[in-house]
């Protein structure tokens, strides 16, 4: 445990944010804001890097980027900030970071931080009509986005994927073609654990939509019943540092690695290639190399550096490791097991029958998949089977949660 952990928890599966993720300007931001907020330090760090990486490019490009396998990778980051409850202060971190970045670039924060788009066409139209091709899309109810993206005919998921890739955004309607070139969009979505597990479909993982997001698990860092104000002078000084870093970053086009960083990258690259978990978790961490590369670009830009050095790569790896552990926490058991577990929490001692479970999964999961999920939960000693008598017919076998700590179930 380090000095930047959230409130203590008996849950040993909860990820721990390494001090290395709080390198340089990112660490200054977290250390300045954290004493005055209940937000999670991991969310503060990610939200700042996400916003800074977006603001580091000028209004129409070119964007500072690293090259890999014929593709450009700027500091274009998407994140899902996931809290186990509505009290996990998901939006609080963003509000704190936005307030700080507003002092550094008020025009950008006032005009290019948006949310509430109901379609991919609307996203394209916003970027196409703006002189500033940057867009910070912040969705405080990301469950709504998942629902909209799954509707027949919706191109929202496609457009978000294309935006992350840096492709031309294009939508055809009966009357016209809407096109946005040179778009630079980053997304932050806020969602609860339950909503994410409930609304995520396997297709979202299979088509690469969700693995373009870093999962950042958050909880309330402390209790501040009376609130606490930041030191205005300290914030102004930090804003000046951010401005200077942005000014340097906007002079950079292509970013490379130092020789020592290249050696470190080769080692990490091999580790990521060997990290191949099965199932939903595997699909969600499939873009680890691109994610770590983009994070290292963001950290280098906060230094105004056109060279990724070892400390930038260590910081990127630390934040990626937190995101990887967050994804494992949320989806490590698999979609079927997590869906059943969430439902069992609600059912209490009544539990669920096999028929109930099949209905819950929309009859899309096979008997073998359900058997495997229940066996996994039994191995974790989380569920038990029991038999109930019925007025007619055979007794019914059901499953329910064992009497364990609630924290072990999350």
PEBEL-V873818 format. One record per run of one state. SS is the DSSP state (2 for helix, 1 for strand, 0 for the rest). FROM is the first residue (numbers start at 1). LEN is the number of residues. Records with the same first field share a line. If there is no record, write none. Layout:
BEGIN
SS = FROM-LEN  FROM-LEN
END
This chain:
BEGIN
0 = 1-18  23-1  35-6  56-9  69-2  75-3  84-6  105-1  112-1  115-5  130-4  140-2  150-6  166-3  173-4  181-3  200-2  207-3  213-1  219-13  250-4  258-1  275-4  285-3  303-4  309-1  332-3  351-1  361-6  380-3  389-7  402-4  410-1
2 = 19-4  24-11  41-15  90-15  106-6  120-10  142-8  156-10  193-7  202-5  210-3  232-18  259-16  279-6  288-15  310-22  335-16  354-7  367-13  406-4
1 = 65-4  71-4  78-6  113-2  134-6  169-4  177-4  184-9  214-5  254-4  307-2  352-2  383-6  396-6
END
